[in-house]
Amino acid sequence: MTENFDTFVESLLLERYKRCKSSTLPELSDNPRYIFSKCAPNPYTSGFKRIYYLRRGEALSLDKCKTEPRLGTARYEECRLAKLAYLKRMKKKAAMAEKKD
């Protein structure tokens, strides 16, 4: 049983630190300065790269969305999250205003 467990752990470690070969969903970052990481298409060359975004301790703001960021950059991911949070907040406000009336 221990041999199977050791091979399982080794396969997980190899899978975790392998290079990006395709787009992935956001996952918790292994970098202590950032919350999320994701494999995304590289906007500057062909292939994929790992991007780290949403610094720890920083709040989401729409200030990063004044100009449309490039797909596959950390700024794009942060802007996307900020827009989703803003829409969620507006829906909640509308529901509360409707409930009052």
C-alpha positions in Angstrom: 0.0 0.0 0.0 2.8 2.4 0.8 4.3 1.9 -2.7 1.0 2.8 -4.3 0.7 5.9 -2.1 4.3 7.0 -2.9 3.7 6.7 -6.7 0.4 8.6 -6.3 2.1 11.4 -4.4 4.9 11.5 -6.9 2.4 11.7 -9.8 0.6 14.5 -8.2 3.8 16.5 -7.7 4.9 16.0 -11.3 1.4 17.0 -12.5 1.4 20.1 -10.4 4.7 21.4 -11.5 4.6 20.5 -15.2 4.7 23.0 -17.9 1.4 24.5 -19.3 0.3 22.6 -22.4 -3.3 23.9 -22.6 -5.6 26.4 -21.0 -6.7 25.5 -17.5 -9.3 26.7 -15.0 -8.2 29.0 -12.2 -6.6 27.2 -9.3 -5.0 28.3 -6.0 -1.6 29.6 -6.5 1.6 28.0 -5.3 3.2 31.5 -5.3 2.7 33.1 -1.8 2.2 36.6 -3.2 -0.8 35.7 -5.4 -4.1 34.0 -4.7 -4.8 32.4 -8.1 -2.9 30.9 -11.1 -4.0 29.7 -14.5 -2.5 28.5 -17.7 -3.5 30.8 -20.5 -2.6 31.4 -24.2 0.6 33.5 -24.4 -0.4 36.8 -26.1 3.1 37.5 -27.2 4.2 34.2 -28.7 2.7 30.8 -29.5 2.0 28.4 -26.7 0.8 28.8 -23.2 2.1 30.3 -20.0 1.2 30.3 -16.3 -0.1 33.6 -15.0 -0.5 34.6 -11.4 -3.1 37.1 -10.5 -5.0 38.8 -7.6 -2.2 39.8 -5.2 -2.9 39.0 -1.6 -4.2 41.9 0.3 -5.3 43.9 -2.8 -9.0 44.7 -3.4 -10.7 44.2 -6.7 -11.4 47.5 -8.5 -12.6 48.5 -11.9 -9.7 50.9 -12.3 -7.7 48.2 -14.1 -10.5 47.9 -16.7 -10.3 51.5 -18.1 -8.6 50.1 -21.2 -9.3 46.6 -22.5 -6.4 44.4 -21.4 -4.9 41.7 -23.6 -6.2 38.1 -23.2 -3.8 35.9 -21.3 -2.4 38.6 -19.0 -2.8 38.9 -15.2 -4.5 42.3 -15.7 -7.1 40.7 -18.0 -8.0 38.1 -15.3 -8.2 40.7 -12.5 -10.4 42.9 -14.7 -12.7 39.9 -15.5 -13.0 39.1 -11.7 -13.7 42.7 -10.9 -16.5 42.9 -13.5 -18.1 39.7 -12.2 -18.0 41.0 -8.7 -19.5 44.4 -9.8 -22.3 42.6 -11.6 -23.1 40.4 -8.6 -23.2 43.5 -6.4 -25.6 45.3 -8.7 -27.9 42.3 -8.9 -27.9 42.1 -5.1 -28.7 45.8 -4.8 -31.6 45.5 -7.4 -33.0 42.5 -5.5 -32.9 44.4 -2.2 -34.6 47.5 -3.8 -37.3 45.3 -5.3 -37.8 43.6 -1.9 -38.3 47.0 -0.2 -41.1 48.0 -2.6 
